[in-house]
Amino acid sequence: MGGVPAQLVPDNPKVGVDRANWYEPGLNRTYLELATHYRTAILPTRPRKPRDKAKVEVGVLVVERWILARLRNRRFFSLAELNQAIAELVADLNTRPMRRLGVSRRDLFLELDSPALKPLPDEPFEYAEWRVRRVGLDYHVDIDGHYYSVPHRLIREQLDARITAHTVELFRKGERVAVHLRGTGRGRHTTVPEHMPSSHRRYAEWTIERILRDAGAVGPSAAKLVALILETRPHPEQGYRACLGILRLARQYGADRLEAACDRGLDIGARSYGSIQSILKHGLDRRSPPQPTAQGQLLLDHPNIRGPRYYH
């Protein structure tokens, strides 16, 4: 008995309706995709205009009188029990002849509505969320902490991202410029080789050489750390965000402290922006690193410490 009406008249919640207008409503893209998939038109009501859906408002009053009022003195001990009681009363309400028309709501539905309904689509609707994203200097966009590549010529461009449970599609002015399988893991990259610039191409004033030069201006430890980050990534461009973030910490903490933090990071094997930021935040760059125990230094004499004879 399922089907799709030619037109729907819902309320106008902000999550679905960008502009409530009876003649030319503005729907958000996900809501519009839902209507397109089911081949129906959505005409939301105007704000504070209950007459736009008068029959629905009357139906609410009927349900309150014939269902809620009849259940108000009963006690239920589970949601399933309550739903069962409501379902029985709904069936009774729909088969009850209406006083003025002499026929039931179910009879009218079968006679008028059911023949006019369109068949359901063969495929179920796939929910997709739309977001606006700007392309970074590394020609990747951030979707929930995972980075997806686009053609490098789109650096700093603003794109529309269509996100489903399995895919990420990126559009520029309505043209799809990239599509990826949905990636997992925050801070990771999904990169298409064809999106990468040639190794000799300079673009957007940011190159590996410039990043290394700016790191060298901070100090030798900063330059070494930045070089290690770029070398250890599958593609050097994937390290741009971390390197730029580290270098920008000099604005807040100064070049001297940043150089000391990078030196400390090299000692402990830190290779990320978050690690260097944590060192500066907690002042670890100002503390002397623990000195290793000198070779041959005698250990404390304690009965719980096993001496070298124990192992022979």
Contacts in CASP RR format, 6 or more apart in sequence:
PFRMAT RR
TARGET T0000
AUTHOR 0000-0000-0000
METHOD contacts of the structure
MODEL  1
MGGVPAQLVPDNPKVGVDRANWYEPGLNRTYLELATHYRTAILPTRPRKP
RDKAKVEVGVLVVERWILARLRNRRFFSLAELNQAIAELVADLNTRPMRR
LGVSRRDLFLELDSPALKPLPDEPFEYAEWRVRRVGLDYHVDIDGHYYSV
PHRLIREQLDARITAHTVELFRKGERVAVHLRGTGRGRHTTVPEHMPSSH
RRYAEWTIERILRDAGAVGPSAAKLVALILETRPHPEQGYRACLGILRLA
RQYGADRLEAACDRGLDIGARSYGSIQSILKHGLDRRSPPQPTAQGQLLL
DHPNIRGPRYYH
1 114 0 8 1.000
2 117 0 8 1.000
2 120 0 8 1.000
3 117 0 8 1.000
3 118 0 8 1.000
3 119 0 8 1.000
3 120 0 8 1.000
4 38 0 8 1.000
4 39 0 8 1.000
4 40 0 8 1.000
4 117 0 8 1.000
4 118 0 8 1.000
4 119 0 8 1.000
4 120 0 8 1.000
5 40 0 8 1.000
5 113 0 8 1.000
5 116 0 8 1.000
5 117 0 8 1.000
5 118 0 8 1.000
6 40 0 8 1.000
6 41 0 8 1.000
6 116 0 8 1.000
6 118 0 8 1.000
7 40 0 8 1.000
7 41 0 8 1.000
7 42 0 8 1.000
7 43 0 8 1.000
8 35 0 8 1.000
8 40 0 8 1.000
8 41 0 8 1.000
8 42 0 8 1.000
8 43 0 8 1.000
9 43 0 8 1.000
9 44 0 8 1.000
9 45 0 8 1.000
9 52 0 8 1.000
9 53 0 8 1.000
9 56 0 8 1.000
10 42 0 8 1.000
10 44 0 8 1.000
10 45 0 8 1.000
11 44 0 8 1.000
11 45 0 8 1.000
11 53 0 8 1.000
12 20 0 8 1.000
12 25 0 8 1.000
12 44 0 8 1.000
12 45 0 8 1.000
12 46 0 8 1.000
12 47 0 8 1.000
15 28 0 8 1.000
16 27 0 8 1.000
16 28 0 8 1.000
16 30 0 8 1.000
16 31 0 8 1.000
17 25 0 8 1.000
17 26 0 8 1.000
17 27 0 8 1.000
17 28 0 8 1.000
17 31 0 8 1.000
17 44 0 8 1.000
18 26 0 8 1.000
18 27 0 8 1.000
18 28 0 8 1.000
19 25 0 8 1.000
19 26 0 8 1.000
20 26 0 8 1.000
20 44 0 8 1.000
20 45 0 8 1.000
20 46 0 8 1.000
20 47 0 8 1.000
21 46 0 8 1.000
22 43 0 8 1.000
22 45 0 8 1.000
22 46 0 8 1.000
22 52 0 8 1.000
25 42 0 8 1.000
25 43 0 8 1.000
25 44 0 8 1.000
27 35 0 8 1.000
27 42 0 8 1.000
27 44 0 8 1.000
28 130 0 8 1.000
29 130 0 8 1.000
29 162 0 8 1.000
30 127 0 8 1.000
30 128 0 8 1.000
30 129 0 8 1.000
30 130 0 8 1.000
31 42 0 8 1.000
32 42 0 8 1.000
33 125 0 8 1.000
33 128 0 8 1.000
34 125 0 8 1.000
35 41 0 8 1.000
35 42 0 8 1.000
37 121 0 8 1.000
37 125 0 8 1.000
38 118 0 8 1.000
38 120 0 8 1.000
38 121 0 8 1.000
38 125 0 8 1.000
39 118 0 8 1.000
39 121 0 8 1.000
40 118 0 8 1.000
45 52 0 8 1.000
45 53 0 8 1.000
46 52 0 8 1.000
50 57 0 8 1.000
62 93 0 8 1.000
63 93 0 8 1.000
66 89 0 8 1.000
66 92 0 8 1.000
66 93 0 8 1.000
66 96 0 8 1.000
67 86 0 8 1.000
67 89 0 8 1.000
67 90 0 8 1.000
67 93 0 8 1.000
70 89 0 8 1.000
71 82 0 8 1.000
71 85 0 8 1.000
71 86 0 8 1.000
71 89 0 8 1.000
74 85 0 8 1.000
76 82 0 8 1.000
76 85 0 8 1.000
93 105 0 8 1.000
94 104 0 8 1.000
94 105 0 8 1.000
94 106 0 8 1.000
94 109 0 8 1.000
95 104 0 8 1.000
95 105 0 8 1.000
95 106 0 8 1.000
96 104 0 8 1.000
96 105 0 8 1.000
97 103 0 8 1.000
97 104 0 8 1.000
98 104 0 8 1.000
98 105 0 8 1.000
101 108 0 8 1.000
126 164 0 8 1.000
126 165 0 8 1.000
127 164 0 8 1.000
127 165 0 8 1.000
128 162 0 8 1.000
128 163 0 8 1.000
128 164 0 8 1.000
129 162 0 8 1.000
129 163 0 8 1.000
129 164 0 8 1.000
130 160 0 8 1.000
130 161 0 8 1.000
130 162 0 8 1.000
130 163 0 8 1.000
131 143 0 8 1.000
131 160 0 8 1.000
131 161 0 8 1.000
131 163 0 8 1.000
132 158 0 8 1.000
132 159 0 8 1.000
132 160 0 8 1.000
132 161 0 8 1.000
133 141 0 8 1.000
133 142 0 8 1.000
133 143 0 8 1.000
133 158 0 8 1.000
133 159 0 8 1.000
133 160 0 8 1.000
133 161 0 8 1.000
133 170 0 8 1.000
134 141 0 8 1.000
134 156 0 8 1.000
134 157 0 8 1.000
134 158 0 8 1.000
134 159 0 8 1.000
135 141 0 8 1.000
135 150 0 8 1.000
135 154 0 8 1.000
135 155 0 8 1.000
135 156 0 8 1.000
135 157 0 8 1.000
135 158 0 8 1.000
135 159 0 8 1.000
136 155 0 8 1.000
136 156 0 8 1.000
136 241 0 8 1.000
137 155 0 8 1.000
137 156 0 8 1.000
137 204 0 8 1.000
137 206 0 8 1.000
137 240 0 8 1.000
137 241 0 8 1.000
137 244 0 8 1.000
138 147 0 8 1.000
138 237 0 8 1.000
138 238 0 8 1.000
138 239 0 8 1.000
138 240 0 8 1.000
138 241 0 8 1.000
139 149 0 8 1.000
139 150 0 8 1.000
139 151 0 8 1.000
139 152 0 8 1.000
139 154 0 8 1.000
139 155 0 8 1.000
139 195 0 8 1.000
139 196 0 8 1.000
139 197 0 8 1.000
139 237 0 8 1.000
140 147 0 8 1.000
140 148 0 8 1.000
140 149 0 8 1.000
140 150 0 8 1.000
140 189 0 8 1.000
140 191 0 8 1.000
140 237 0 8 1.000
140 238 0 8 1.000
141 147 0 8 1.000
141 148 0 8 1.000
141 150 0 8 1.000
141 159 0 8 1.000
141 161 0 8 1.000
141 170 0 8 1.000
143 161 0 8 1.000
143 163 0 8 1.000
143 168 0 8 1.000
144 186 0 8 1.000
145 185 0 8 1.000
145 186 0 8 1.000
145 187 0 8 1.000
146 183 0 8 1.000
146 184 0 8 1.000
146 185 0 8 1.000
146 186 0 8 1.000
146 187 0 8 1.000
146 188 0 8 1.000
146 189 0 8 1.000
146 190 0 8 1.000
147 187 0 8 1.000
147 188 0 8 1.000
147 189 0 8 1.000
147 190 0 8 1.000
147 238 0 8 1.000
147 241 0 8 1.000
148 168 0 8 1.000
148 170 0 8 1.000
148 178 0 8 1.000
148 180 0 8 1.000
148 183 0 8 1.000
148 189 0 8 1.000
148 190 0 8 1.000
149 178 0 8 1.000
149 180 0 8 1.000
149 189 0 8 1.000
149 190 0 8 1.000
149 191 0 8 1.000
149 192 0 8 1.000
149 195 0 8 1.000
149 196 0 8 1.000
150 159 0 8 1.000
150 170 0 8 1.000
150 177 0 8 1.000
150 178 0 8 1.000
150 195 0 8 1.000
151 177 0 8 1.000
151 178 0 8 1.000
151 194 0 8 1.000
151 195 0 8 1.000
152 195 0 8 1.000
152 196 0 8 1.000
152 197 0 8 1.000
152 201 0 8 1.000
152 203 0 8 1.000
153 203 0 8 1.000
154 172 0 8 1.000
154 177 0 8 1.000
155 203 0 8 1.000
155 204 0 8 1.000
156 204 0 8 1.000
157 172 0 8 1.000
159 170 0 8 1.000
159 171 0 8 1.000
159 172 0 8 1.000
159 177 0 8 1.000
160 170 0 8 1.000
160 171 0 8 1.000
160 172 0 8 1.000
160 174 0 8 1.000
161 168 0 8 1.000
161 169 0 8 1.000
161 170 0 8 1.000
161 171 0 8 1.000
162 168 0 8 1.000
162 169 0 8 1.000
162 170 0 8 1.000
162 171 0 8 1.000
163 169 0 8 1.000
163 182 0 8 1.000
164 182 0 8 1.000
165 182 0 8 1.000
166 181 0 8 1.000
166 182 0 8 1.000
167 179 0 8 1.000
167 180 0 8 1.000
167 181 0 8 1.000
167 182 0 8 1.000
168 179 0 8 1.000
168 180 0 8 1.000
168 181 0 8 1.000
168 182 0 8 1.000
168 183 0 8 1.000
169 176 0 8 1.000
169 178 0 8 1.000
169 179 0 8 1.000
169 180 0 8 1.000
170 176 0 8 1.000
170 177 0 8 1.000
170 178 0 8 1.000
170 179 0 8 1.000
171 177 0 8 1.000
178 192 0 8 1.000
178 195 0 8 1.000
180 190 0 8 1.000
180 192 0 8 1.000
181 190 0 8 1.000
183 190 0 8 1.000
189 234 0 8 1.000
189 235 0 8 1.000
189 238 0 8 1.000
191 234 0 8 1.000
191 235 0 8 1.000
191 237 0 8 1.000
191 238 0 8 1.000
196 235 0 8 1.000
196 237 0 8 1.000
197 203 0 8 1.000
206 240 0 8 1.000
206 244 0 8 1.000
208 230 0 8 1.000
208 236 0 8 1.000
211 226 0 8 1.000
211 230 0 8 1.000
211 240 0 8 1.000
211 243 0 8 1.000
211 244 0 8 1.000
211 247 0 8 1.000
212 223 0 8 1.000
212 226 0 8 1.000
212 227 0 8 1.000
212 230 0 8 1.000
214 247 0 8 1.000
215 222 0 8 1.000
215 223 0 8 1.000
215 225 0 8 1.000
215 226 0 8 1.000
215 227 0 8 1.000
215 243 0 8 1.000
215 246 0 8 1.000
215 247 0 8 1.000
216 222 0 8 1.000
216 223 0 8 1.000
217 255 0 8 1.000
218 247 0 8 1.000
218 250 0 8 1.000
218 255 0 8 1.000
218 258 0 8 1.000
218 259 0 8 1.000
218 262 0 8 1.000
219 255 0 8 1.000
219 259 0 8 1.000
219 262 0 8 1.000
220 259 0 8 1.000
221 259 0 8 1.000
221 260 0 8 1.000
221 262 0 8 1.000
221 263 0 8 1.000
221 266 0 8 1.000
222 246 0 8 1.000
222 247 0 8 1.000
222 258 0 8 1.000
222 259 0 8 1.000
222 262 0 8 1.000
224 262 0 8 1.000
224 266 0 8 1.000
225 246 0 8 1.000
225 262 0 8 1.000
225 265 0 8 1.000
225 266 0 8 1.000
225 271 0 8 1.000
225 276 0 8 1.000
226 243 0 8 1.000
226 246 0 8 1.000
226 247 0 8 1.000
228 266 0 8 1.000
228 271 0 8 1.000
229 239 0 8 1.000
229 242 0 8 1.000
229 243 0 8 1.000
229 246 0 8 1.000
229 271 0 8 1.000
229 272 0 8 1.000
230 236 0 8 1.000
230 239 0 8 1.000
230 243 0 8 1.000
232 271 0 8 1.000
233 239 0 8 1.000
241 273 0 8 1.000
242 272 0 8 1.000
242 273 0 8 1.000
245 273 0 8 1.000
246 258 0 8 1.000
246 262 0 8 1.000
246 273 0 8 1.000
246 276 0 8 1.000
247 258 0 8 1.000
249 258 0 8 1.000
249 261 0 8 1.000
249 276 0 8 1.000
249 277 0 8 1.000
249 280 0 8 1.000
250 258 0 8 1.000
252 280 0 8 1.000
253 261 0 8 1.000
253 280 0 8 1.000
257 280 0 8 1.000
257 285 0 8 1.000
257 286 0 8 1.000
258 276 0 8 1.000
258 280 0 8 1.000
260 285 0 8 1.000
260 286 0 8 1.000
261 276 0 8 1.000
261 279 0 8 1.000
261 280 0 8 1.000
261 284 0 8 1.000
261 285 0 8 1.000
262 276 0 8 1.000
263 285 0 8 1.000
264 270 0 8 1.000
264 279 0 8 1.000
264 284 0 8 1.000
264 285 0 8 1.000
264 289 0 8 1.000
265 275 0 8 1.000
265 276 0 8 1.000
265 279 0 8 1.000
267 289 0 8 1.000
270 276 0 8 1.000
270 279 0 8 1.000
278 284 0 8 1.000
279 285 0 8 1.000
299 305 0 8 1.000
END
